[in-house]
Amino acid sequence: MRSLDAFACGKLAALDGARLRRTPVVTVRDGIFAERGGRILLSFSCNDYLNLSRHPEVIKAAVAAAQRYGVGAGASRLVTGNHPLYDELETRLARLKGTAAACVFGSGYLANTGIIPALVGADDLILVDELSHACVHAGAKLSGAAVCRYRHCDMADAEALLTANRAKHQRALIATDGVFSMDGDLAPLADLSTLAQRFDAWLLADDAHGLGVIGGGRGSSFANSAAVDVPLQMGTLSKAVGAYGGYLCASQPVVDLMRTRARTFIYSTGLPPPVVGAAIAALDIIECDPAYTALPLRKAKLFARALNLPDPQSAIVPLVLRETETVLAAAQALEEDGFLVVPIRPPTVPKGTARLRFAFTAQHPDAEIERLAATVRRRVSEALAP
């Protein structure tokens, strides 16, 4: 056996022993349902919070874009891949987020790994919430800046780190999720904004799970009556928008800088025209129907209240079962009753916090949510004990 294969086999054996090996499962989605292994399951594991990936108008827009511009961009945006639909999408995103401009990337992961290194470098400081998405941590590492992780949503810890370290560095960036993907809680953006201004730091919020769901669809920066000053509003088009891609909404100079310095923008082929066309159509729905965007959170609250869980702040409700074996068994039990709730294990979440992560969408019927809660109560009763 070659040393490379021996290395891979050893790693895989260790993962198998810990029940942490991942294998993609072929899944055919149809709205709120998913077909796996010949079975139709009601899915509570999809981030298509508004079910727009199957919306007739969104599909129609994708088809029209493909017919007019083709199925691929053909090159990076700075070469010939900047097809006409991009201008409309970026204008619409900036309007929704209340910024002067927007820049679309190939994905949310590419956005954060391009934005952060384009803004800060070896002489600078980054503070990152410890539970921020992996791409935020990856972008921070790629920047070469000094990185400090502060305890999850702990403003006292973030302030202490800035007090101890800010004066040593030319520039500072605070990076956080707006809605945390595994816990569903919201970052204290107003407090972070105040802290950032006090220490002359720049605030970046990853709103992947907030856009289309929180703040009338405008995202976590708009969760309360007054918009929070977040100069770097990053997010994705692959969740509530139902398409694909990432974005940054910011000032015109910052966006212009991204277009000429963010390596993941410069060296990536542009998004396919059908994807951009679909995203524009989805933003139409989000802008015009705030009552519809409120449904995922209402559905999540219905589920949580049925199980006497704390009221969720987003469409995500976690049920922490701690051990990998326990969460695998619980997911299997729910599948036997017709529900798809994919188990979340380390390293996606910290060791000892394996969980079922329930994601609610606008079209989940209330009756099915109540049935899910009853099934969880029956099948996973030990996890709900005080």
Secondary structure, DSSP 8 states (H G I E B T S, - for coil): --HHHHHHHHHHHHHHHTT--------EEETTEEEETTEEEEES----TT-GGG-HHHHHHHHHHHHHH-S---SBTTTT---THHHHHHHHHHHHHT-SEEEEES-HHHHHHHHHHHH--TT-EEEEETTS-HHHHHHHHHHT-EEEEE-TT-HHHHHHHHHHHGGGSS-EEEEEESB-TTT--B--HHHHHHHHHHTT-EEEEE-TTTTTTSGGGT-GGGSSSS----SEEEEESSSTT-S--EEEEE-HHHHHHHHHH-HHHHTSB---HHHHHHHHHHHHHHHH-HHHHTHHHHHHHHHHHHTT----SSSEEEEEEESHHHHHHHHHHHHHTTEE--EE-TTTS-TT-EEEEEE--TT--HHHHHHHHHHHHHHSHHHH--
